[in-house]
Amino acid sequence: GETTNCYDVAVPVSEAPRHETERHLDLLRAITTVDADPRPLLRDVPDTGFASRPWNEHNWSGGIPTVIVHPGARGQKRGPALHFAEVARQLIRSGHQVGVVWGPADSEAAREMLSACPPDVKAFGVLAFRDFVSLIRHSDVFFSGDCGPMHLAAAAPPRAGVVTVFVIDSASRYGPLGPRDVAIVDEPESPRI
């Protein structure tokens, strides 16, 4: 059968459908001991204190659920910005605090989303890595499409989990792995987010 190689270590490739993390861990398991929990976790990233700013500067309350939204993704993985705006509006209406973060390549999607959001939605913009981790760890939910920041958020993780919308890729293969994380498959025949 097929093998994957790293230097002088060869590991058989399983044909069974599995998450990409498990496939990568097969190689590590061949050379070292790996935790039983396959989720990558950012254990050693110090808290910058950035997360206290939204609560102080925007009068957010510590008792109100907080959702951080990331409207970007690469290519066809990116869902319509106005759908993310609708999610933010619904969250605000249901009593949540909503903040928006994005990467340098997602500025246009973020602008489009924010232009359709109420002023209660806070724009955080492009954050430094440690500030992003601080914000995610102090929020309740991270909501995004299938993008790199989703994987970082899942490794941070927020208190209640990560919610991810998959448009083209397999959620079972690339989705977040946390016990409270949710992957939504947005198929053409299904209702849009």
N, C-alpha and C positions, 0 to 999 in steps of 0.2 A: 504494500500500500504506500500511499504518499507520506512523506515525512516533512517536518519543519526542522531547520537546522540553525544552530547558533554556535559559531566556532566549531568545536569538535563534539558537540552534543546534538544528537538526532532524536526526535520524538515523533512517534506515529501520529498522524493527523486523524482525528475521529471524524467519521462521516455524519454522525448524529448532529442534528441542529442544536447548537449551544450558543451561549452568550460569548462575545469576543473576549471578555475578561477571562473566562474559563479556558479558552484556547491559548491565550498568552500565558496563563498560569501553568499549563501543562509543561511548558519548557522550564519554568522555574522549579516545578515539582521534581523534575528530572535531576536537578543539580543541588537543591536545597530544601529545607523545610519551609512550608508556606502555611500561614494562618488558615484555620478552617473557614473563616469568613472571607470570601473572595473579593469583597468590596474594597476598593482603594479608599483609604481614609486619610485626611490631612491632619495627622495627630500633632505634628511639631510646628505648626504655623502659629506664631504668637499673635495675640489679639492686639490690634493697633489702637483700639478705642474708637475707631471710625464710626461704629454702629451707634454710639451714643449721640452723634450729631443729629441724625434725623429726628430723634425724640426730643432733643433740645431745640434745634433750629426750626423745626416745622410743627412744634407742639404736638407731636405724636404721643399717644398714650401707651404706656407699657401694658395695659390690660386689654388693648384692642388687637385682634389678629392682624398680622402684617404679612403681605404678599409682595415679593419682589418679582417683577416681570422682565423678561429679556425677549424682545421681539425679533431678534436677528437669528440668522443661520445662513449657511452657505448654499448658494444656488437654489435648486428646486426644493431643498429642505426647508426653506423659509416660507412660513405661512403668511397670509396677507396681514399687513400691519393693522388694518382696520378691524380684523377679527380679534387681535390682541387688545385693541382699544375697547372693543365691546366687552371683553372679559374684564378689563380694568373698571369700566363703568358699572358692570354688574357687581363686582366686588365692593366698590365704593357704596353702591345702593344697599348692599347687605351688611354694611357696617365695618368693612375692613379698611385698613390703611394700605395704600398701594404705592410702591416705588418702582421706578424703571431704570434699568442699567443696560448698557450696550457696549459692544466692542467698536474699535475704530472703523471697521468695514460695515457697521450696522447703523451709522448715523442717519442715513436717509429713511430707513424703516422706523427708527425711533422718532424722528421728526414727524413722519406721517402719523404714527400711532398717537403721539402726544398732542398733535393738532386736533384730534378727535376725542380727547379725554377731558374730563372736568378738571378744574384747577386743583382739586384735592389730590390728584395724582402727582407725586413728586419725581422730578427728573434728577437722577444721580449721575448719569452719563458714563463715560469711560473711567473705570476705577483702577487704581493700582491693585495688584494681585492680593496683597494682605488686607487692603481695605475691602475688597470684594468678599474675601473669606469672612472678615469680621461682620459685614452686613448680613451675609447669608446665615451665619451662625446665630445671629440675634433676631432673625425673621422666623415666621412660622412656616411659610411655603415659598418655594421658588417655582415659577411657572414659565415655561419656555417651549420652543421647538427643539428639534434634535440638533444640538450645537455643542461646541466645546465647553462653554460656560455651564451647560447643564451637567456635564460630567464633573466639573469642578465643584458645583453646588452640591451634587450628590455625595462628593467626598468630604464636604465641609462639616456636616450637612445641616439644613434648617431643622427646626424643632419638629415640625409635622411632616416634612418630606418634600419631594420634588414631583411636580406634575409636568409631563412632557408630551407634546403633540408630535406624532410621527406622521409625515406626509408621504415619504417615499421609501424609507428604510425600514427594516424589520425591528419592531420594538423588542421582540424577544431576543434579538441578537445584539442590539445596541442600547437598550433602555437602561435607566437607572436601576440599581440593584438593592436599594434600601428596603427594609420591610414595610415602610409606609409610603414608598414611592409609587406613582401611578403613571402608566404609559397609555396615552389615548391614541388610537390608530384612526387617522382622519382619511378614510378611503373616499374615492370620488362619489360612491353611492350613498355614503353616510351624511348626516347633517353636519354642516361646517361648524367650527368652534365659534 
